[in-house]
Amino acid sequence: MGKYQDQLLQLEKKLETGLFCELVDKELKESYVEYTLLYDTINSRIAIDEVVAKGGHLKLMDNVYWAYDSLPHMLIAGGTGGGKTYFILTIIEALLRTDSKLYILDPKNADLADLETVMDNVYYRKDDMMDCIIRFYEDMLARSEEMKRHPNYKTGENYAYLGLPANFLIFDEYVAFMDMLGKESTKVVDKLKQIVMLGRQAGFFLILACQRPDAKYLGDGIRDQFNFRVALGRMSELGYGMMFGSDVQKQFFLKPIKGRGYVDVGTSVISEFYTPLVPKKYDFLKNIGNITTRTPTVPVADEVQATGADER
């Protein structure tokens, strides 16, 4: 309780800039503060074939996991060219290798909408997306009731304890979709609010991606329920404040590396982050089609366009 207490509790910026390291953990002990820092974070980057979902954890770097069973819901922000789309596709491919059920929404009818050729539950039309959100919400409520009637139900245990599969609603360009809806957006916000509040135990999780998480459509405490947050590429101070909070003790630096950004895994510690490496000619449609046993049905014109996408 001395005059040095505050500065000793907030050494993040000095340690990171002075030692050229990234803070990965901070723990208050009985008589001291323990800071854990990682040097040369990029060496912890992994390849796409190392991204594995197991036991309610999704591995994204050597030292970074999304523990979706305990810290549910992911928020991804990043502008064009930051690697956001490839990151989402990487997550989709990893989750498809489990028994999870995925729902994909792409209001701009862009890269994620192409998955319609190799998997089910991919939507890009307004009415279809609205119906999908409502169905996802209703399935969550039905799952909660189903769990209580299960013979092995136990208070405090989740869907995995009963051997039930996880469900993921993966929503790209969320803010653009909400702008498209206008007054109808309040219906969607109400449903999403219920999902983020009640989805963890039933195994219903949200992955929302946008260029910037404006409070207009992520208000009423919804944004705070996204425990895993990733900001990719170039973002303004305001954007970082929206993602991680305006009072964060963090110095953000821009490096011209695609797929680089910052992450909070749910511990309120913000660290440098690198998305899994994707080979230049990696074919997501083909590989996802191999998992779902559906052959991509891409027209020749679209196939030529998709080949050029590797250069983005």
N, C-alpha and C positions, 0 to 999 in steps of 0.2 A: 504493500500500500504506500510505497515511497514515491518520490517525484519522478522516478525513472520507469514506473510500471507501464504507463501507456506506450512509451516508445519501445519497450521490450516486447509488448504484445502485438506490435505492428511493424515488425522488421521485414515484412515480405519484400517490399520494393528494394530496400537497401541490400538484402541478401542476394536477390536475383540479379540486380544490376552489378553489384560489387563482385560477386563470385561467378557471374555469367552462367547461372544455373536456373532451373525451373523448379518452383515449389510444387511438390506433389502431395504433401501432407503436413498438417499442423496440429499438434496436440498439447493441451495445457496440462502439465503435471502438477504435483503438489507444490513444488518450490521452483519450477522453471518451465519454460516453454520449449518443446521439441519441434524443430523444423526439419523436415526431410526434403532434400533437394536432389534433383537429377541433372547430371551434366551431359551435354550433347544428346538432347532428347531425340533427335532424328534417328539415332541408332536403335531406338526402340520401335521404329516403324516396322510393320509386318507386311507380308504379301497377302493377296486376296485368298489364297488357298490355306492360309493360317487362321482365317476368320472363322471361328467355330462357336456355335451356340450350344451350351451344355449346362444342365443343372440350374437353369434360370439366369445364366451369365453369358454374355456375348463378348468375345474377345475382340478388341479393336486395335490395341497396341500391346507390346510385351508387358506393359505395366498399367494398361487401361482396359477396364471391363465395364460393360453396362449390366449391372445387376438388376435386371428388369423385374424379377420376382419380389425384391425388397425395396427397390427404388424405381418405381415404374414411370413410364412415359418419357419420350425423348423429343426435344425441341432442337431443330437444326435451322440455322440462319446462314445466309451467304448470298452474295451477288453472283451475277453471271461470270463464269470462268473460274470460280473458286473451288470447283470439284464436288459441289453438292449433289449433283445428279448421280455421278459414279459412286459416291458414298452411299446413297440410298439404294442403288442397284446392288451394291456389295452386301448391304444388310439384308435385302430381300433374298438374295441367293443363299446366304447363310441360314436364314430362318426357314427357307423352304427345305433345307436338309434335315429339319426336325419334323415333328408331327404337327407343327403349328399351322393354323389356318390364316391366310393373309387376304386383306382387302386393299386394293390400290385405287386411289383417287388422283386424277391428273386433270384439273380443270382447263389447262392450256393445250390439252391433246398433243403433248410433246413426247419426250423419251419414255416416260413411264407408261403412257397409253399404248405404246408399241407392245407391251407385255401381254396385251389382249390376245396376241397370236399364239402365245405359249402357255398361258395360265388362265384360270377362272377368276371371277370377281375383280375385274379391272374396269373402271368406269371413268368417263370423261365428259359425259353429257350432264347438264345441270340436274334434271329430274332423276336420272339414274343415281347420281351422287347423293342427292337428298335421300332417296329411298335406301341407299346403302347405309348411310349414317343412322337412320331410324332403325333399320334392321339390326345393325350392330348393337345399338343401344338396347333393343328389345331382347336380343339374344343374350346380352349380359344379364338382364333381369331374370330371364328364364334359367340361365346357368346358376345364378344365385339360389333360386328356388330348388333346382335340381340337386344342388350340392347338399342342401339341408335335408333332402329326402334320401340321400345316399346312405346305405347301411354302414359305411365306414366314416361317415361325417364326424368331425371332431372340431369343437370350437377353437378358433385361433389358427387352424390349418388352412392352407389354400388349395387351389385347383390341382396343383401338381401332386399333393398328398393323396388325392383321390384318383390319380392317373388320367386326368383330363388334359386335353391339348390347350395350348395358349392361342389366343386370337389377337391379331395385330391389324389395326387400321392405319394405313400408311398414306399420308395426305400431303401431296406436293403442292406448292404455290397456294397455301391456305389463305393468305390475305387476299390474293387475287380472286379467289372463289367467293370470299365473303363480300368483296366489293361488287361482284357480279350479282349477288343475291339481293342486295339492297335491304329493304325492310324485312325480308324473309330470313335474314342472317340471325335474328334473335332466336328463331327456332333451333338453328344449328348450334348456336352458343349454349343454349339450355341443355341440349343433348350431350354436347361435349363436356360441359361442366359436370354432369352426372357421371359420365364415363371416367373422367380423371379422378373423381372423388371415390367412386365405388368399384372401379375396374380391377384393382390389384388382386383382391382375394379371389375373384371369379376368373382371373386370367385374361382380362380384356385390356389391351394396351394401345396407346396412341403414339404414333410417330408423326409429328407435324413439321413440315419444312416451309420456309418462307424467306423472302429476301431480308425482311426486318420485322421482328415481332412487335408490331404496334399494339399498344394497350387497348386500342379501340375494339379489337376482336379477341383479345386475350386478357380482358379485365376480370373483375370480380373474383380474384384469387386463382383463376385458371392457370395463369403462367407460373405461379409458385408451385403448382402440382407437377410440373415437368422437372423431375429430379435430375435427368441427364440432359445437359445442354451443350451444344457444339456451335461455335461461330467460325465459319470458314471464309478464307480470303480477306479482301479489304472491307473493313467496316469502320464507321465513324465512332467517335467517342459516345455519341448518343445511342448508336446501335449496340455497342458493348454494354452501355448502361441498361438498355432494355433487356438484354440477354442475362446479365449477371448481377444487376443492381447498381445503382448510381454511387453507392458508398464503398465500392470494392477497392481494396488496396492492391492494385495491380497495374504495372506499366505494360501497355500493349505495344508490340513492335510489328511492323510489316516486313515480311520476307517474301521475295518473288518465287515462292515454291507452291505449285499447285497442290491442293489438298491439305495445306497447312492452316491451322487456326488455333483456337483455344477451347478448352473443355472444362466443365464442372461435372464430375461424375455423381454428384449428389452429396458431396462433403463440404460444399461452400469454399473449396480450394480450387482456384483456376490455374490450369497448367497448359503449356504448349501442347498442341495435338497435331498428329499427322494421320490422314486417312490411309487405309491399307493401299498398298501399291497395286495398280491394275496395269498389266502389260498393254502396250500400245495397240495391239491388234486383238485384244480380248473381245470375244463375241458373247455379250450377256444373253442375248436372245437364244443362241445355240446352247449355251451351258445351262440356262434356266429350263429350256425345253428338254434337255437331257434329264433333269431332275423330275420334271412334271410328266415326262414321257410324251410330250407333245412337240411335234416338229414345227418350227416357225413357218408361218405362211406369209412371207414378205414379198410383195410385188417387186419386179426387177428394178423399177425406178426408185423405190424406197430403199432397196438394197444398196444401190450405188450411193445414195445420200447418206445412209448409215455408215458406209465405209469412210466417207470423208469426215464423219464425226470424231474419229480417233485423233484428229489433229487439233481438236479444240483445247 
